[in-house]
Amino acid sequence: MFGRSRNFDTLNKNLAAEVLKAAKITDVCYCVDGAVCEDEACKIILSKHKDCEVLDTLSKASHAYNTARLKCGQPVCVSAYSVADLKSCRAACVYDIDCDFAASEVKQKLSDLFGEETECAFIRGNSVEKIKIYEIDRQKQYDATCAVAVEEGDFLKKERYDYSDLEHMIELLRAPGGCPWDRAQTSGTIKKNMIEEAYELVDAIERGDIDGMEEETGDVLLQAAFHSVMARERGEFSGADAITRNVKKLIFRHSHIFGADKAKNEGEALGVWEKNKAKEKGQESYGETLLAVPKNFPACMRAQKVGKRAAKCGFDFMSSVSASEKLWEEVHEMVDCQRAGDEKGTFEEGGDVLFAAVNTVRLAGVDCEEALRAATDKFVRRFVECERLISGDGKDINEVTKDGLLFDYYWQKAKNAIESDKNR
């Protein structure tokens, strides 16, 4: 049986199949090491035959728990071959560590949950040894009696924390006797913090700063946890509610993965997503999808998103070239208002110019927000270099800008210098 099984999962299925096959002919007594509820082959057999008689004994998990003398009264117990399913918990017992591979898998999972430097109890038979989690796969030998028991330490001294710990920390800070600033906050007072943290994360991504990305991702999660804790205080929703809703939303919107829809490429997948999103939000008209675009988006981003959604019903320019014709039309109208001293008209036409410019760039296949940011960065670099060159020649930039030709000379020189640096 062992020889024709690729892994323990296959072995358990083969063992169950043999027992079930024999049971068709005669009564079968199948003995296992430990509790029936912990044996994977037994689980398969019991799912097929509800009439089996179970004569149970002490489980491997109970033995590990009792031998380790854990303080926590409710450890989560799993086989080493199911350790990937183990989730965040106060304490855990992992049995069936019968080989180097199983030990390595257990070490990795427990390191993720508790921290590799956390002390644990390594059990072999009736003996127990205190080791660090990172030492689990460094033992001299393994057998069917090997197990590990671990529990988290004092909250403030834990090696690893998860999202529930983050919420707990906020609860501690907002509790009586906690931090006066944290206790005084509301969703309204800290709403801008989420925007700031999101921008800082994006900045770290664009700089390729992995350490910064780790820190800023944590800060974004902190803001989310802050809002969920305050919502729970108000009896509105919890962090678990928000996460549950998000996962369910992902399942529903990915019906090409978890449902009957099909998507052969990225574009078709996005189409399925948008269709399901509209259905989920009860949006029955294109106008409703436009109204759903948040008004507090950056203006350029909102204009692009509104343009994209309007285009879904065919209301769009044929190309960026035709959109550019509208752009020039709006520019002329704005200039006419300026010449006429019409401030209100200039404001309105100025907005039309910007909206038309967004449509032109959008239809050219360019992300408007990214393009404008890049253009602004480019202007800043050129201006800084231009000012440096002017100062280097002993001139005052305030005087140089009065001479158009002279300033153009330095501006072109700054552009050339930056391009030269880029090509090196």
C-alpha positions, 0 to 999 in steps of 0.5 A: 500500500505504501509502495503504490501511494504517491503521498499520504493523501493518496495513501489514506484514499487507498487505505479507505478504498481497501477497507470499503472493498473488504466491507462489501464481502464481510465485517471489517475491523480497521485499527488506527493509531490514535482517535478515529476522528484524527485519521484521514482514512477513517474520515473517508470510510465514515462518510461512506458508511454511517453505520460503522461502529466506532471504538475510540481511544485517546487522541494524539492531540490530547496526548500532545496537549497533556504532555506539553502542559499548555496553559491555554484550555482550547488549542486547535489540533490538526495533523501535520498533513493538514497543517496548511489549513491551520489558522490564527489561534491562541494555541495549537497542537500538531501531530503526525510529524513523522518525517522531515517533510512534515516537520518542515511544513509544520515549522513554516506554518507555525512560524507564520502564525506564532513567530519562528523564535517562539518556544514550543514543546516537541513531543516524542512518545512520552518525552517532551523537549522545549525548543524554538519553532525554527528548530522543529525540522532540525530534530534527529529523527521523527516517528508517528508519535512526534507532535508539537504544541505551542501557545502564544505568549503575553500580548505585548511580547508576541513574535507575530500578530495578525489582523485580529491582534491589530483590532485588539490593539485599537480596542486597548488604546480606546479603552478607559485608561487608554490613549486620550487621542485614540479615544477621541477619534471618530470615523469622520476625524480620521477619514483623511488618514486613509487617503494619506496612507494609501498615497504613501503606499503607492509612493513606496510601490513606485519607488520600488521600496519593499520595506516601505511597502511593508510599512505602508501596507500595515498603515493602510490596514491600521486605518481599516481596522480603526474604522471597523473597531469604531463601527463595532462600538456603534453596533454597526458592523465588525471587521469580520463582517467587512472581510466576509462581505469582501470575500463573498463579493469576490466570489460573486464578481468572479463568476468566470472562475466560481460560476458559469460565466466564461472569460478567455482573456483579461478584457472578457474577465473585466467585462464579467466583473463589471456586469456582476458589479452592476447587478450586485449594486442594483444599477439598472441604467448607465446613468446610475453607474456614472452617479456611483463614481465617488465625487471625492476622487481626484478630479482627473481620475473621476473624469476618466472613470466617468468617461469610460462608463459613459462609453459602455453604452456607445456614447464616446468619440470615435478616437482620440483624434476626434476627441482632440477636435473637441478639445480645441473647440473648448479651448477656443470657447474658453479664450473667447470668455477670457477676452470678454471678461466673463469669469463665470464662463471662463470657469465653466469652459476651463472645466470643459477644456480639462474634461475634453483633454482627459477624453483625448488622453483616455482614448489614446490608451493612456491613464490620465492620472499617471500621465499628468503626474508624470508630466508634473514630475518632469516639469519639476525636474526641469525647473529645478535643473534650470534654476541650478544652471541659472544660479551656476552662471551667477544670475537671478532666476527672477531676472532671467524669466523676464527675458523670454529668449534667455530663459528658453535657452536655460530651459532647453539646456536643462532639458538636454542635461536631464535627457543626457542623464537618462540615456547614460 
